[in-house]
Amino acid sequence: MKKWLRKSFVVMVSLLTFGLVTPHQPGFLDRIKSDNDSSERESVNSDAVHSANFERQSPADRDTMIENMVKLAEARSYEKFGTKIRPVIENEFKEIILPNIEKAIAETAILFPDEDLAALAISEQPGGGHSEKIFNVKHSRTGDHIIRFHVRRDNPPQSGYWFNFHYHTFHDNFVDHHDLGSIYWDKNTPPKWMA
């Protein structure tokens, strides 16, 4: 089996099961390789057909990977909100902010080839307390951050507290704020994140 196809298979299984199951049993990849060595001997034309099928499936695979990233992003966001903030802003978050997060991830994913897209991962721990960090999308092989999603507490005069959701990208060295939307909290000070 081609090396890139083998690696793609391992990454796809890991992504689809959110990393709970990984095909790392002893000899697993060797069995796949030996099975495919015998099939490679059959004909060059069958290899062309298999690669064409893989290319036809890649846009769906790309969409599935993005969809899985968005589900994980939603879970990280709810984890950050904690049990006190989540019930109050959950509906507005789903309606206003989450579609914009999905759009931002999809727009960034277009810039990466399939091999690199499979290497994108969402950070495991949101920032608590007064931290703005919700989650980061990073390249798991290099460790470089691609997008940083944040939520800031704003308190404009006489307007109460607002949660301003935004993100930063590697394109501008994480300087510019790209707005995702804002959700009103209340006149009272909101609790700390993850409370």
CNS distance restraints for C-alpha pairs under 8 A (distance, minus, plus):
assign (resid   1 and name CA) (resid   5 and name CA) 6.88 0.50 0.50
assign (resid   1 and name CA) (resid   6 and name CA) 6.56 0.50 0.50
assign (resid   1 and name CA) (resid  32 and name CA) 6.94 0.50 0.50
assign (resid   1 and name CA) (resid  33 and name CA) 5.07 0.50 0.50
assign (resid   1 and name CA) (resid  34 and name CA) 7.99 0.50 0.50
assign (resid   1 and name CA) (resid  36 and name CA) 5.07 0.50 0.50
assign (resid   1 and name CA) (resid  37 and name CA) 6.58 0.50 0.50
assign (resid   2 and name CA) (resid   6 and name CA) 6.32 0.50 0.50
assign (resid   3 and name CA) (resid   7 and name CA) 6.25 0.50 0.50
assign (resid   4 and name CA) (resid   8 and name CA) 6.01 0.50 0.50
assign (resid   5 and name CA) (resid   9 and name CA) 6.13 0.50 0.50
assign (resid   6 and name CA) (resid  10 and name CA) 6.43 0.50 0.50
assign (resid   6 and name CA) (resid  29 and name CA) 7.62 0.50 0.50
assign (resid   7 and name CA) (resid  11 and name CA) 6.20 0.50 0.50
assign (resid   8 and name CA) (resid  12 and name CA) 5.97 0.50 0.50
assign (resid   8 and name CA) (resid 115 and name CA) 7.24 0.50 0.50
assign (resid   8 and name CA) (resid 118 and name CA) 7.40 0.50 0.50
assign (resid   9 and name CA) (resid  13 and name CA) 6.19 0.50 0.50
assign (resid  10 and name CA) (resid  14 and name CA) 6.23 0.50 0.50
assign (resid  10 and name CA) (resid  22 and name CA) 6.87 0.50 0.50
assign (resid  10 and name CA) (resid  23 and name CA) 6.27 0.50 0.50
assign (resid  11 and name CA) (resid  15 and name CA) 6.07 0.50 0.50
assign (resid  11 and name CA) (resid 118 and name CA) 6.42 0.50 0.50
assign (resid  11 and name CA) (resid 119 and name CA) 7.71 0.50 0.50
assign (resid  12 and name CA) (resid  16 and name CA) 5.93 0.50 0.50
assign (resid  12 and name CA) (resid 118 and name CA) 7.34 0.50 0.50
assign (resid  13 and name CA) (resid  17 and name CA) 6.14 0.50 0.50
assign (resid  13 and name CA) (resid  19 and name CA) 7.79 0.50 0.50
assign (resid  13 and name CA) (resid  21 and name CA) 7.20 0.50 0.50
assign (resid  13 and name CA) (resid  22 and name CA) 6.51 0.50 0.50
assign (resid  13 and name CA) (resid  23 and name CA) 7.44 0.50 0.50
assign (resid  14 and name CA) (resid  18 and name CA) 5.80 0.50 0.50
assign (resid  14 and name CA) (resid  19 and name CA) 4.42 0.50 0.50
assign (resid  14 and name CA) (resid  20 and name CA) 6.99 0.50 0.50
assign (resid  14 and name CA) (resid  21 and name CA) 6.13 0.50 0.50
assign (resid  14 and name CA) (resid  22 and name CA) 5.45 0.50 0.50
assign (resid  15 and name CA) (resid  19 and name CA) 5.96 0.50 0.50
assign (resid  15 and name CA) (resid  65 and name CA) 7.18 0.50 0.50
assign (resid  15 and name CA) (resid  68 and name CA) 7.34 0.50 0.50
assign (resid  16 and name CA) (resid  65 and name CA) 7.89 0.50 0.50
assign (resid  16 and name CA) (resid  68 and name CA) 7.26 0.50 0.50
assign (resid  17 and name CA) (resid  21 and name CA) 6.03 0.50 0.50
assign (resid  23 and name CA) (resid  28 and name CA) 6.98 0.50 0.50
assign (resid  24 and name CA) (resid  28 and name CA) 6.52 0.50 0.50
assign (resid  24 and name CA) (resid  29 and name CA) 7.76 0.50 0.50
assign (resid  27 and name CA) (resid  31 and name CA) 6.05 0.50 0.50
assign (resid  28 and name CA) (resid  32 and name CA) 6.54 0.50 0.50
assign (resid  29 and name CA) (resid  33 and name CA) 6.07 0.50 0.50
assign (resid  30 and name CA) (resid  34 and name CA) 6.11 0.50 0.50
assign (resid  31 and name CA) (resid  35 and name CA) 6.13 0.50 0.50
assign (resid  32 and name CA) (resid  36 and name CA) 6.17 0.50 0.50
assign (resid  33 and name CA) (resid  37 and name CA) 5.99 0.50 0.50
assign (resid  34 and name CA) (resid  38 and name CA) 6.59 0.50 0.50
assign (resid  35 and name CA) (resid  39 and name CA) 6.60 0.50 0.50
assign (resid  36 and name CA) (resid  40 and name CA) 5.94 0.50 0.50
assign (resid  37 and name CA) (resid  41 and name CA) 6.71 0.50 0.50
assign (resid  38 and name CA) (resid  42 and name CA) 7.20 0.50 0.50
assign (resid  39 and name CA) (resid  43 and name CA) 7.91 0.50 0.50
assign (resid  40 and name CA) (resid  44 and name CA) 7.34 0.50 0.50
assign (resid  40 and name CA) (resid  47 and name CA) 7.17 0.50 0.50
assign (resid  42 and name CA) (resid  46 and name CA) 7.60 0.50 0.50
assign (resid  43 and name CA) (resid  47 and name CA) 7.07 0.50 0.50
assign (resid  44 and name CA) (resid  48 and name CA) 6.63 0.50 0.50
assign (resid  45 and name CA) (resid  49 and name CA) 6.41 0.50 0.50
assign (resid  46 and name CA) (resid  50 and name CA) 6.26 0.50 0.50
assign (resid  47 and name CA) (resid  51 and name CA) 6.20 0.50 0.50
assign (resid  48 and name CA) (resid  52 and name CA) 6.10 0.50 0.50
assign (resid  49 and name CA) (resid  53 and name CA) 6.20 0.50 0.50
assign (resid  50 and name CA) (resid  54 and name CA) 6.27 0.50 0.50
assign (resid  51 and name CA) (resid  55 and name CA) 6.20 0.50 0.50
assign (resid  52 and name CA) (resid  56 and name CA) 6.25 0.50 0.50
assign (resid  53 and name CA) (resid  57 and name CA) 6.31 0.50 0.50
assign (resid  54 and name CA) (resid  58 and name CA) 6.21 0.50 0.50
assign (resid  55 and name CA) (resid  59 and name CA) 7.96 0.50 0.50
assign (resid  57 and name CA) (resid  61 and name CA) 6.24 0.50 0.50
assign (resid  58 and name CA) (resid  62 and name CA) 5.90 0.50 0.50
assign (resid  58 and name CA) (resid 114 and name CA) 7.65 0.50 0.50
assign (resid  59 and name CA) (resid  63 and name CA) 6.20 0.50 0.50
assign (resid  60 and name CA) (resid  64 and name CA) 6.12 0.50 0.50
assign (resid  61 and name CA) (resid  65 and name CA) 6.13 0.50 0.50
assign (resid  62 and name CA) (resid  66 and name CA) 6.25 0.50 0.50
assign (resid  62 and name CA) (resid 114 and name CA) 7.20 0.50 0.50
assign (resid  62 and name CA) (resid 117 and name CA) 7.76 0.50 0.50
assign (resid  63 and name CA) (resid  67 and name CA) 6.01 0.50 0.50
assign (resid  64 and name CA) (resid  68 and name CA) 6.13 0.50 0.50
assign (resid  65 and name CA) (resid  69 and name CA) 6.23 0.50 0.50
assign (resid  65 and name CA) (resid 118 and name CA) 7.37 0.50 0.50
assign (resid  66 and name CA) (resid  70 and name CA) 6.22 0.50 0.50
assign (resid  66 and name CA) (resid 102 and name CA) 7.80 0.50 0.50
assign (resid  66 and name CA) (resid 105 and name CA) 7.12 0.50 0.50
assign (resid  66 and name CA) (resid 106 and name CA) 6.52 0.50 0.50
assign (resid  66 and name CA) (resid 109 and name CA) 7.68 0.50 0.50
assign (resid  67 and name CA) (resid  71 and name CA) 6.33 0.50 0.50
assign (resid  67 and name CA) (resid 102 and name CA) 7.97 0.50 0.50
assign (resid  68 and name CA) (resid  72 and name CA) 6.25 0.50 0.50
assign (resid  69 and name CA) (resid  73 and name CA) 6.01 0.50 0.50
assign (resid  69 and name CA) (resid 121 and name CA) 7.63 0.50 0.50
assign (resid  69 and name CA) (resid 122 and name CA) 7.12 0.50 0.50
assign (resid  70 and name CA) (resid  74 and name CA) 6.12 0.50 0.50
assign (resid  70 and name CA) (resid 101 and name CA) 7.44 0.50 0.50
assign (resid  70 and name CA) (resid 102 and name CA) 5.85 0.50 0.50
assign (resid  70 and name CA) (resid 105 and name CA) 7.76 0.50 0.50
assign (resid  71 and name CA) (resid  75 and name CA) 6.34 0.50 0.50
assign (resid  72 and name CA) (resid  76 and name CA) 6.20 0.50 0.50
assign (resid  72 and name CA) (resid 122 and name CA) 7.39 0.50 0.50
assign (resid  73 and name CA) (resid  77 and name CA) 6.15 0.50 0.50
assign (resid  73 and name CA) (resid 122 and name CA) 7.19 0.50 0.50
assign (resid  73 and name CA) (resid 135 and name CA) 7.17 0.50 0.50
assign (resid  74 and name CA) (resid  78 and name CA) 6.30 0.50 0.50
assign (resid  74 and name CA) (resid  98 and name CA) 7.17 0.50 0.50
assign (resid  75 and name CA) (resid  79 and name CA) 6.18 0.50 0.50
assign (resid  76 and name CA) (resid  80 and name CA) 6.25 0.50 0.50
assign (resid  76 and name CA) (resid 124 and name CA) 7.65 0.50 0.50
assign (resid  76 and name CA) (resid 125 and name CA) 7.38 0.50 0.50
assign (resid  76 and name CA) (resid 126 and name CA) 6.42 0.50 0.50
assign (resid  76 and name CA) (resid 134 and name CA) 6.82 0.50 0.50
assign (resid  76 and name CA) (resid 135 and name CA) 6.70 0.50 0.50
assign (resid  77 and name CA) (resid  81 and name CA) 6.28 0.50 0.50
assign (resid  77 and name CA) (resid 126 and name CA) 7.55 0.50 0.50
assign (resid  77 and name CA) (resid 134 and name CA) 5.94 0.50 0.50
assign (resid  77 and name CA) (resid 135 and name CA) 7.58 0.50 0.50
assign (resid  78 and name CA) (resid  82 and name CA) 6.37 0.50 0.50
assign (resid  78 and name CA) (resid  86 and name CA) 6.28 0.50 0.50
assign (resid  78 and name CA) (resid  90 and name CA) 7.99 0.50 0.50
assign (resid  79 and name CA) (resid 126 and name CA) 7.24 0.50 0.50
assign (resid  79 and name CA) (resid 194 and name CA) 6.43 0.50 0.50
assign (resid  80 and name CA) (resid 126 and name CA) 5.62 0.50 0.50
assign (resid  80 and name CA) (resid 127 and name CA) 6.83 0.50 0.50
assign (resid  80 and name CA) (resid 128 and name CA) 6.60 0.50 0.50
assign (resid  80 and name CA) (resid 134 and name CA) 6.36 0.50 0.50
assign (resid  80 and name CA) (resid 193 and name CA) 5.71 0.50 0.50
assign (resid  80 and name CA) (resid 194 and name CA) 4.87 0.50 0.50
assign (resid  81 and name CA) (resid  85 and name CA) 5.18 0.50 0.50
assign (resid  81 and name CA) (resid  86 and name CA) 5.06 0.50 0.50
assign (resid  81 and name CA) (resid 193 and name CA) 5.55 0.50 0.50
assign (resid  81 and name CA) (resid 194 and name CA) 5.38 0.50 0.50
assign (resid  81 and name CA) (resid 195 and name CA) 7.52 0.50 0.50
assign (resid  82 and name CA) (resid  86 and name CA) 5.88 0.50 0.50
assign (resid  82 and name CA) (resid 193 and name CA) 6.30 0.50 0.50
assign (resid  82 and name CA) (resid 194 and name CA) 4.01 0.50 0.50
assign (resid  82 and name CA) (resid 195 and name CA) 5.11 0.50 0.50
assign (resid  83 and name CA) (resid  87 and name CA) 6.99 0.50 0.50
assign (resid  83 and name CA) (resid 194 and name CA) 7.24 0.50 0.50
assign (resid  83 and name CA) (resid 195 and name CA) 6.34 0.50 0.50
assign (resid  84 and name CA) (resid  88 and name CA) 7.60 0.50 0.50
assign (resid  84 and name CA) (resid 191 and name CA) 7.21 0.50 0.50
assign (resid  84 and name CA) (resid 195 and name CA) 6.29 0.50 0.50
assign (resid  85 and name CA) (resid  89 and name CA) 6.49 0.50 0.50
assign (resid  85 and name CA) (resid 190 and name CA) 7.63 0.50 0.50
assign (resid  85 and name CA) (resid 191 and name CA) 7.30 0.50 0.50
assign (resid  85 and name CA) (resid 193 and name CA) 7.76 0.50 0.50
assign (resid  85 and name CA) (resid 195 and name CA) 7.98 0.50 0.50
assign (resid  86 and name CA) (resid  90 and name CA) 5.24 0.50 0.50
assign (resid  88 and name CA) (resid 185 and name CA) 7.78 0.50 0.50
assign (resid  89 and name CA) (resid  93 and name CA) 5.97 0.50 0.50
assign (resid  89 and name CA) (resid 183 and name CA) 7.17 0.50 0.50
assign (resid  89 and name CA) (resid 185 and name CA) 7.57 0.50 0.50
assign (resid  90 and name CA) (resid  94 and name CA) 6.25 0.50 0.50
assign (resid  91 and name CA) (resid  95 and name CA) 6.29 0.50 0.50
assign (resid  92 and name CA) (resid  96 and name CA) 5.71 0.50 0.50
assign (resid  92 and name CA) (resid  97 and name CA) 7.37 0.50 0.50
assign (resid  92 and name CA) (resid 183 and name CA) 7.01 0.50 0.50
assign (resid  93 and name CA) (resid  97 and name CA) 4.93 0.50 0.50
assign (resid  93 and name CA) (resid  98 and name CA) 6.04 0.50 0.50
assign (resid  93 and name CA) (resid 183 and name CA) 7.58 0.50 0.50
assign (resid  94 and name CA) (resid  98 and name CA) 5.15 0.50 0.50
assign (resid  94 and name CA) (resid  99 and name CA) 7.29 0.50 0.50
assign (resid  95 and name CA) (resid  99 and name CA) 7.00 0.50 0.50
assign (resid  96 and name CA) (resid 100 and name CA) 7.02 0.50 0.50
assign (resid  96 and name CA) (resid 181 and name CA) 6.79 0.50 0.50
assign (resid  97 and name CA) (resid 101 and name CA) 6.26 0.50 0.50
assign (resid  97 and name CA) (resid 165 and name CA) 7.30 0.50 0.50
assign (resid  97 and name CA) (resid 180 and name CA) 5.84 0.50 0.50
assign (resid  97 and name CA) (resid 181 and name CA) 6.00 0.50 0.50
assign (resid  97 and name CA) (resid 182 and name CA) 7.91 0.50 0.50
assign (resid  98 and name CA) (resid 102 and name CA) 6.21 0.50 0.50
assign (resid  99 and name CA) (resid 103 and name CA) 6.18 0.50 0.50
assign (resid 100 and name CA) (resid 104 and name CA) 6.13 0.50 0.50
assign (resid 100 and name CA) (resid 180 and name CA) 5.71 0.50 0.50
assign (resid 101 and name CA) (resid 105 and name CA) 6.20 0.50 0.50
assign (resid 101 and name CA) (resid 180 and name CA) 7.04 0.50 0.50
assign (resid 102 and name CA) (resid 106 and name CA) 6.06 0.50 0.50
assign (resid 103 and name CA) (resid 107 and name CA) 6.03 0.50 0.50
assign (resid 104 and name CA) (resid 108 and name CA) 6.23 0.50 0.50
assign (resid 105 and name CA) (resid 109 and name CA) 5.99 0.50 0.50
assign (resid 106 and name CA) (resid 110 and name CA) 6.41 0.50 0.50
assign (resid 107 and name CA) (resid 111 and name CA) 7.41 0.50 0.50
assign (resid 108 and name CA) (resid 112 and name CA) 7.48 0.50 0.50
assign (resid 109 and name CA) (resid 117 and name CA) 6.43 0.50 0.50
assign (resid 112 and name CA) (resid 116 and name CA) 5.77 0.50 0.50
assign (resid 112 and name CA) (resid 117 and name CA) 5.62 0.50 0.50
assign (resid 113 and name CA) (resid 117 and name CA) 6.05 0.50 0.50
assign (resid 114 and name CA) (resid 118 and name CA) 6.18 0.50 0.50
assign (resid 115 and name CA) (resid 119 and name CA) 6.77 0.50 0.50
assign (resid 116 and name CA) (resid 120 and name CA) 6.66 0.50 0.50
assign (resid 116 and name CA) (resid 139 and name CA) 7.59 0.50 0.50
assign (resid 119 and name CA) (resid 139 and name CA) 5.66 0.50 0.50
assign (resid 119 and name CA) (resid 140 and name CA) 5.41 0.50 0.50
assign (resid 119 and name CA) (resid 141 and name CA) 6.58 0.50 0.50
assign (resid 120 and name CA) (resid 137 and name CA) 6.55 0.50 0.50
assign (resid 120 and name CA) (resid 138 and name CA) 5.55 0.50 0.50
assign (resid 120 and name CA) (resid 139 and name CA) 4.59 0.50 0.50
assign (resid 120 and name CA) (resid 140 and name CA) 5.83 0.50 0.50
assign (resid 121 and name CA) (resid 137 and name CA) 5.57 0.50 0.50
assign (resid 121 and name CA) (resid 138 and name CA) 5.42 0.50 0.50
assign (resid 121 and name CA) (resid 139 and name CA) 6.24 0.50 0.50
assign (resid 121 and name CA) (resid 140 and name CA) 5.98 0.50 0.50
assign (resid 122 and name CA) (resid 135 and name CA) 6.57 0.50 0.50
assign (resid 122 and name CA) (resid 136 and name CA) 5.66 0.50 0.50
assign (resid 122 and name CA) (resid 137 and name CA) 4.59 0.50 0.50
assign (resid 122 and name CA) (resid 138 and name CA) 6.33 0.50 0.50
assign (resid 123 and name CA) (resid 135 and name CA) 5.57 0.50 0.50
assign (resid 123 and name CA) (resid 136 and name CA) 5.28 0.50 0.50
assign (resid 123 and name CA) (resid 137 and name CA) 6.38 0.50 0.50
assign (resid 123 and name CA) (resid 138 and name CA) 7.25 0.50 0.50
assign (resid 124 and name CA) (resid 135 and name CA) 7.49 0.50 0.50
assign (resid 125 and name CA) (resid 135 and name CA) 7.07 0.50 0.50
assign (resid 126 and name CA) (resid 133 and name CA) 5.98 0.50 0.50
assign (resid 126 and name CA) (resid 134 and name CA) 4.80 0.50 0.50
assign (resid 126 and name CA) (resid 135 and name CA) 5.45 0.50 0.50
assign (resid 127 and name CA) (resid 131 and name CA) 5.21 0.50 0.50
assign (resid 127 and name CA) (resid 132 and name CA) 6.65 0.50 0.50
assign (resid 127 and name CA) (resid 133 and name CA) 5.03 0.50 0.50
assign (resid 127 and name CA) (resid 134 and name CA) 6.11 0.50 0.50
assign (resid 127 and name CA) (resid 135 and name CA) 7.85 0.50 0.50
assign (resid 127 and name CA) (resid 193 and name CA) 7.57 0.50 0.50
assign (resid 128 and name CA) (resid 192 and name CA) 7.11 0.50 0.50
assign (resid 128 and name CA) (resid 193 and name CA) 4.87 0.50 0.50
assign (resid 128 and name CA) (resid 194 and name CA) 5.47 0.50 0.50
assign (resid 129 and name CA) (resid 192 and name CA) 4.76 0.50 0.50
assign (resid 129 and name CA) (resid 193 and name CA) 4.88 0.50 0.50
assign (resid 129 and name CA) (resid 194 and name CA) 6.95 0.50 0.50
assign (resid 129 and name CA) (resid 195 and name CA) 7.94 0.50 0.50
assign (resid 130 and name CA) (resid 192 and name CA) 6.04 0.50 0.50
assign (resid 130 and name CA) (resid 193 and name CA) 6.42 0.50 0.50
assign (resid 131 and name CA) (resid 193 and name CA) 7.68 0.50 0.50
assign (resid 132 and name CA) (resid 150 and name CA) 4.93 0.50 0.50
assign (resid 132 and name CA) (resid 151 and name CA) 4.99 0.50 0.50
assign (resid 132 and name CA) (resid 152 and name CA) 5.45 0.50 0.50
assign (resid 133 and name CA) (resid 148 and name CA) 7.37 0.50 0.50
assign (resid 133 and name CA) (resid 149 and name CA) 6.28 0.50 0.50
assign (resid 133 and name CA) (resid 150 and name CA) 4.57 0.50 0.50
assign (resid 133 and name CA) (resid 151 and name CA) 6.61 0.50 0.50
assign (resid 134 and name CA) (resid 148 and name CA) 7.91 0.50 0.50
assign (resid 134 and name CA) (resid 149 and name CA) 5.60 0.50 0.50
assign (resid 134 and name CA) (resid 150 and name CA) 5.16 0.50 0.50
assign (resid 134 and name CA) (resid 151 and name CA) 6.69 0.50 0.50
assign (resid 135 and name CA) (resid 148 and name CA) 6.36 0.50 0.50
assign (resid 135 and name CA) (resid 149 and name CA) 5.54 0.50 0.50
assign (resid 135 and name CA) (resid 150 and name CA) 7.24 0.50 0.50
assign (resid 136 and name CA) (resid 145 and name CA) 6.68 0.50 0.50
assign (resid 136 and name CA) (resid 146 and name CA) 7.44 0.50 0.50
assign (resid 136 and name CA) (resid 147 and name CA) 5.75 0.50 0.50
assign (resid 136 and name CA) (resid 148 and name CA) 4.43 0.50 0.50
assign (resid 136 and name CA) (resid 149 and name CA) 5.95 0.50 0.50
assign (resid 137 and name CA) (resid 145 and name CA) 6.02 0.50 0.50
assign (resid 137 and name CA) (resid 146 and name CA) 5.54 0.50 0.50
assign (resid 137 and name CA) (resid 147 and name CA) 5.13 0.50 0.50
assign (resid 137 and name CA) (resid 148 and name CA) 6.40 0.50 0.50
assign (resid 138 and name CA) (resid 143 and name CA) 6.13 0.50 0.50
assign (resid 138 and name CA) (resid 144 and name CA) 5.53 0.50 0.50
assign (resid 138 and name CA) (resid 145 and name CA) 4.13 0.50 0.50
assign (resid 138 and name CA) (resid 146 and name CA) 5.11 0.50 0.50
assign (resid 138 and name CA) (resid 147 and name CA) 6.98 0.50 0.50
assign (resid 139 and name CA) (resid 143 and name CA) 5.26 0.50 0.50
assign (resid 139 and name CA) (resid 144 and name CA) 5.43 0.50 0.50
assign (resid 139 and name CA) (resid 145 and name CA) 6.38 0.50 0.50
assign (resid 139 and name CA) (resid 146 and name CA) 6.91 0.50 0.50
assign (resid 140 and name CA) (resid 144 and name CA) 7.57 0.50 0.50
assign (resid 145 and name CA) (resid 170 and name CA) 6.96 0.50 0.50
assign (resid 146 and name CA) (resid 169 and name CA) 5.86 0.50 0.50
assign (resid 146 and name CA) (resid 170 and name CA) 5.30 0.50 0.50
assign (resid 147 and name CA) (resid 167 and name CA) 6.72 0.50 0.50
assign (resid 147 and name CA) (resid 168 and name CA) 5.69 0.50 0.50
assign (resid 147 and name CA) (resid 169 and name CA) 4.54 0.50 0.50
assign (resid 147 and name CA) (resid 170 and name CA) 6.44 0.50 0.50
assign (resid 148 and name CA) (resid 167 and name CA) 5.39 0.50 0.50
assign (resid 148 and name CA) (resid 168 and name CA) 5.16 0.50 0.50
assign (resid 148 and name CA) (resid 169 and name CA) 6.46 0.50 0.50
assign (resid 148 and name CA) (resid 174 and name CA) 7.76 0.50 0.50
assign (resid 149 and name CA) (resid 165 and name CA) 7.57 0.50 0.50
assign (resid 149 and name CA) (resid 166 and name CA) 6.07 0.50 0.50
assign (resid 149 and name CA) (resid 167 and name CA) 4.31 0.50 0.50
assign (resid 149 and name CA) (resid 168 and name CA) 6.63 0.50 0.50
assign (resid 150 and name CA) (resid 165 and name CA) 5.89 0.50 0.50
assign (resid 150 and name CA) (resid 166 and name CA) 5.48 0.50 0.50
assign (resid 150 and name CA) (resid 167 and name CA) 5.72 0.50 0.50
assign (resid 151 and name CA) (resid 163 and name CA) 6.20 0.50 0.50
assign (resid 151 and name CA) (resid 164 and name CA) 5.37 0.50 0.50
assign (resid 151 and name CA) (resid 165 and name CA) 4.35 0.50 0.50
assign (resid 151 and name CA) (resid 166 and name CA) 6.24 0.50 0.50
assign (resid 152 and name CA) (resid 163 and name CA) 5.64 0.50 0.50
assign (resid 152 and name CA) (resid 164 and name CA) 5.03 0.50 0.50
assign (resid 152 and name CA) (resid 165 and name CA) 6.49 0.50 0.50
assign (resid 153 and name CA) (resid 161 and name CA) 6.68 0.50 0.50
assign (resid 153 and name CA) (resid 162 and name CA) 5.78 0.50 0.50
assign (resid 153 and name CA) (resid 163 and name CA) 4.85 0.50 0.50
assign (resid 153 and name CA) (resid 164 and name CA) 6.27 0.50 0.50
assign (resid 154 and name CA) (resid 161 and name CA) 5.68 0.50 0.50
assign (resid 154 and name CA) (resid 162 and name CA) 5.04 0.50 0.50
assign (resid 154 and name CA) (resid 163 and name CA) 6.18 0.50 0.50
assign (resid 154 and name CA) (resid 164 and name CA) 6.68 0.50 0.50
assign (resid 155 and name CA) (resid 159 and name CA) 6.80 0.50 0.50
assign (resid 155 and name CA) (resid 160 and name CA) 5.75 0.50 0.50
assign (resid 155 and name CA) (resid 161 and name CA) 4.67 0.50 0.50
assign (resid 155 and name CA) (resid 162 and name CA) 6.33 0.50 0.50
assign (resid 156 and name CA) (resid 160 and name CA) 6.74 0.50 0.50
assign (resid 156 and name CA) (resid 161 and name CA) 7.29 0.50 0.50
assign (resid 159 and name CA) (resid 187 and name CA) 7.19 0.50 0.50
assign (resid 160 and name CA) (resid 184 and name CA) 7.73 0.50 0.50
assign (resid 160 and name CA) (resid 185 and name CA) 7.30 0.50 0.50
assign (resid 160 and name CA) (resid 186 and name CA) 5.50 0.50 0.50
assign (resid 160 and name CA) (resid 187 and name CA) 3.97 0.50 0.50
assign (resid 160 and name CA) (resid 188 and name CA) 6.99 0.50 0.50
assign (resid 161 and name CA) (resid 184 and name CA) 6.25 0.50 0.50
assign (resid 161 and name CA) (resid 185 and name CA) 5.35 0.50 0.50
assign (resid 161 and name CA) (resid 186 and name CA) 5.53 0.50 0.50
assign (resid 161 and name CA) (resid 187 and name CA) 5.87 0.50 0.50
assign (resid 161 and name CA) (resid 188 and name CA) 7.21 0.50 0.50
assign (resid 161 and name CA) (resid 189 and name CA) 6.81 0.50 0.50
assign (resid 161 and name CA) (resid 190 and name CA) 7.45 0.50 0.50
assign (resid 162 and name CA) (resid 182 and name CA) 6.42 0.50 0.50
assign (resid 162 and name CA) (resid 183 and name CA) 5.58 0.50 0.50
assign (resid 162 and name CA) (resid 184 and name CA) 4.41 0.50 0.50
assign (resid 162 and name CA) (resid 185 and name CA) 5.38 0.50 0.50
assign (resid 162 and name CA) (resid 186 and name CA) 7.56 0.50 0.50
assign (resid 163 and name CA) (resid 182 and name CA) 5.40 0.50 0.50
assign (resid 163 and name CA) (resid 183 and name CA) 5.15 0.50 0.50
assign (resid 163 and name CA) (resid 184 and name CA) 6.33 0.50 0.50
assign (resid 163 and name CA) (resid 185 and name CA) 6.94 0.50 0.50
assign (resid 164 and name CA) (resid 179 and name CA) 7.83 0.50 0.50
assign (resid 164 and name CA) (resid 180 and name CA) 7.73 0.50 0.50
assign (resid 164 and name CA) (resid 181 and name CA) 6.15 0.50 0.50
assign (resid 164 and name CA) (resid 182 and name CA) 4.39 0.50 0.50
assign (resid 164 and name CA) (resid 183 and name CA) 6.70 0.50 0.50
assign (resid 165 and name CA) (resid 179 and name CA) 6.39 0.50 0.50
assign (resid 165 and name CA) (resid 180 and name CA) 5.23 0.50 0.50
assign (resid 165 and name CA) (resid 181 and name CA) 5.47 0.50 0.50
assign (resid 165 and name CA) (resid 182 and name CA) 5.87 0.50 0.50
assign (resid 166 and name CA) (resid 177 and name CA) 6.09 0.50 0.50
assign (resid 166 and name CA) (resid 178 and name CA) 5.32 0.50 0.50
assign (resid 166 and name CA) (resid 179 and name CA) 4.42 0.50 0.50
assign (resid 166 and name CA) (resid 180 and name CA) 4.91 0.50 0.50
assign (resid 166 and name CA) (resid 181 and name CA) 7.07 0.50 0.50
assign (resid 167 and name CA) (resid 177 and name CA) 5.92 0.50 0.50
assign (resid 167 and name CA) (resid 178 and name CA) 5.22 0.50 0.50
assign (resid 167 and name CA) (resid 179 and name CA) 6.70 0.50 0.50
assign (resid 167 and name CA) (resid 180 and name CA) 7.33 0.50 0.50
assign (resid 168 and name CA) (resid 174 and name CA) 4.72 0.50 0.50
assign (resid 168 and name CA) (resid 175 and name CA) 6.64 0.50 0.50
assign (resid 168 and name CA) (resid 176 and name CA) 6.13 0.50 0.50
assign (resid 168 and name CA) (resid 177 and name CA) 5.65 0.50 0.50
assign (resid 168 and name CA) (resid 178 and name CA) 6.24 0.50 0.50
assign (resid 169 and name CA) (resid 173 and name CA) 6.64 0.50 0.50
assign (resid 169 and name CA) (resid 174 and name CA) 5.01 0.50 0.50
assign (resid 169 and name CA) (resid 175 and name CA) 7.87 0.50 0.50
assign (resid 169 and name CA) (resid 176 and name CA) 7.83 0.50 0.50
assign (resid 170 and name CA) (resid 174 and name CA) 5.45 0.50 0.50
assign (resid 172 and name CA) (resid 176 and name CA) 6.75 0.50 0.50
assign (resid 185 and name CA) (resid 190 and name CA) 7.08 0.50 0.50
assign (resid 186 and name CA) (resid 190 and name CA) 7.59 0.50 0.50
assign (resid 191 and name CA) (resid 195 and name CA) 6.76 0.50 0.50
